[in-house]
Amino acid sequence: MTAFEIRLHGRGGQGVVTAAELLSVAAFLDGHEAQAFPSFGSERMGAPVTSFCRISSTPIRTHEPVSRPHAVVVADATLLHHVDVFGGLRAPGFVLINSVRTPAELGLGDLVEQMGESQIRCVPATDLARRHVGRPLPNVCLLGALAALTGQVTRDSLESAVHERFPERIATANVVALDAAYAHVRSPEATHA
C-alpha cells in the first residue's frame, strides 16, 4: 500500500512546518509510520513555505518532496493564485483551505467540479485560532479540520501530539481550537463553507 501524502502550503510564521510535524506524531501515535519535512523558498516571515507529511501502514522508504499529494492544505488563501498549490493533486483528493469564503468565492468552481464538493472544505482557521488561542496561527486548527475531512489521524492522537509539543496552557487552548475546526468540518452545512 502506498503512503497517504499531504502537502501543506502557507507563509513563514503560519506554522505549516510545525503542522506537518504534529501530523506525523499523531499518525505515529495512531500506530502508523510517518515522516514530515519542510521546503523553504526563503527563510523570511511571510515568504511561501511548503511542508510535507506521509502516513503509511508500512515503512516509508522515499524521502523526496510530495509531488502527487492525496491532500493539500492551504494555510493562506492568498497563495491560491500565486503558487501551484494543487499541482499533482490526485483525484479523488482532499483540499482544505483556511478561508472564511467558499470555494466558489475563491474562484475554485472548476476544482470543486473535478474533485467533488465533499472533498473540498474552507475553514476559518485563523479566526478560530484568534478566538481560542489568542493568536492568528491557523496550523493546529487546520489539523483538526484535516482529521475530520480525511480520517487519516484521530482527533485524540492530534490532542496528544499538541500536548507533547506545547506547554500546558498553550496546548489546552490549541486543542479547543482544533476541536472547533474539527466540528466545523463535521457540521452538516460544512459542505457549503
PESULDA-V811655 format. One record per backbone hydrogen bond with DSSP energy under -0.5 kcal/mol. CO is the residue of the C=O (numbers start at 1). NH is the residue of the N-H. E is the energy in kcal/mol with one decimal. If there is no record, write none. Layout:
# PESULDA-V811655
co=CO nh=NH e=E
co=CO nh=NH e=E
This chain:
# PESULDA-V811655
co=3 nh=5 e=-0.6
co=4 nh=55 e=-2.2
co=5 nh=70 e=-2.8
co=5 nh=71 e=-1.6
co=6 nh=53 e=-2.2
co=7 nh=73 e=-2.5
co=8 nh=51 e=-2.4
co=9 nh=75 e=-3.5
co=10 nh=49 e=-2.8
co=11 nh=14 e=-2.2
co=12 nh=46 e=-1.5
co=14 nh=139 e=-0.8
co=15 nh=19 e=-2.4
co=16 nh=20 e=-1.8
co=17 nh=21 e=-1.9
co=18 nh=22 e=-2.9
co=19 nh=23 e=-2.6
co=20 nh=24 e=-2.1
co=21 nh=25 e=-2.2
co=22 nh=26 e=-2.6
co=23 nh=27 e=-2.3
co=24 nh=28 e=-2.3
co=25 nh=29 e=-2.6
co=26 nh=30 e=-1.5
co=27 nh=32 e=-2.5
co=28 nh=31 e=-1.8
co=33 nh=56 e=-2.5
co=35 nh=54 e=-2.3
co=37 nh=52 e=-2.8
co=39 nh=50 e=-2.1
co=44 nh=47 e=-2.0
co=47 nh=12 e=-2.6
co=48 nh=41 e=-1.0
co=48 nh=42 e=-0.5
co=49 nh=10 e=-2.3
co=50 nh=39 e=-2.9
co=51 nh=8 e=-3.2
co=52 nh=37 e=-1.7
co=53 nh=6 e=-3.1
co=54 nh=35 e=-1.8
co=55 nh=4 e=-3.4
co=56 nh=33 e=-3.3
co=59 nh=61 e=-0.6
co=65 nh=67 e=-0.6
co=69 nh=90 e=-2.8
co=70 nh=94 e=-2.2
co=71 nh=7 e=-2.3
co=72 nh=96 e=-2.5
co=73 nh=9 e=-3.3
co=73 nh=75 e=-0.6
co=74 nh=98 e=-2.8
co=76 nh=79 e=-2.2
co=77 nh=80 e=-1.4
co=79 nh=82 e=-1.7
co=79 nh=83 e=-2.5
co=83 nh=85 e=-2.5
co=84 nh=87 e=-1.3
co=86 nh=89 e=-2.1
co=94 nh=72 e=-2.4
co=95 nh=121 e=-2.5
co=96 nh=74 e=-3.1
co=97 nh=99 e=-1.1
co=97 nh=123 e=-2.7
co=98 nh=77 e=-0.8
co=102 nh=106 e=-1.5
co=103 nh=108 e=-2.6
co=104 nh=107 e=-1.7
co=108 nh=112 e=-2.4
co=109 nh=113 e=-2.3
co=110 nh=114 e=-2.2
co=111 nh=115 e=-3.1
co=112 nh=116 e=-2.6
co=116 nh=119 e=-1.6
co=117 nh=120 e=-1.0
co=119 nh=95 e=-2.7
co=121 nh=97 e=-2.7
co=123 nh=99 e=-1.4
co=123 nh=125 e=-2.5
co=124 nh=128 e=-2.5
co=125 nh=129 e=-2.6
co=126 nh=130 e=-2.6
co=127 nh=131 e=-2.4
co=128 nh=132 e=-2.6
co=129 nh=133 e=-3.1
co=129 nh=134 e=-1.4
co=129 nh=135 e=-0.9
co=135 nh=137 e=-1.6
co=136 nh=138 e=-0.7
co=138 nh=142 e=-2.5
co=139 nh=143 e=-1.5
co=140 nh=144 e=-2.0
co=141 nh=145 e=-2.3
co=142 nh=146 e=-2.6
co=143 nh=147 e=-2.5
co=144 nh=148 e=-1.9
co=145 nh=149 e=-2.3
co=146 nh=150 e=-2.9
co=146 nh=151 e=-0.6
co=147 nh=151 e=-1.8
co=154 nh=158 e=-1.8
co=155 nh=159 e=-2.3
co=156 nh=160 e=-2.3
co=157 nh=161 e=-2.4
co=158 nh=162 e=-2.5
co=159 nh=163 e=-2.3
co=160 nh=164 e=-2.0
co=161 nh=165 e=-1.6
co=162 nh=166 e=-2.4
co=167 nh=171 e=-3.1
co=168 nh=172 e=-2.9
co=169 nh=173 e=-1.7
co=170 nh=174 e=-2.3
co=171 nh=175 e=-2.3
co=172 nh=176 e=-1.7
co=173 nh=177 e=-1.9
co=174 nh=178 e=-2.8
co=175 nh=179 e=-2.6
co=176 nh=180 e=-1.9
co=177 nh=181 e=-2.2
co=178 nh=182 e=-2.5
co=179 nh=183 e=-2.7
co=180 nh=184 e=-2.0
co=181 nh=185 e=-2.0
co=182 nh=186 e=-1.9
co=183 nh=187 e=-1.3
co=187 nh=190 e=-2.0
co=188 nh=191 e=-0.7
co=189 nh=192 e=-1.6
co=190 nh=193 e=-1.4
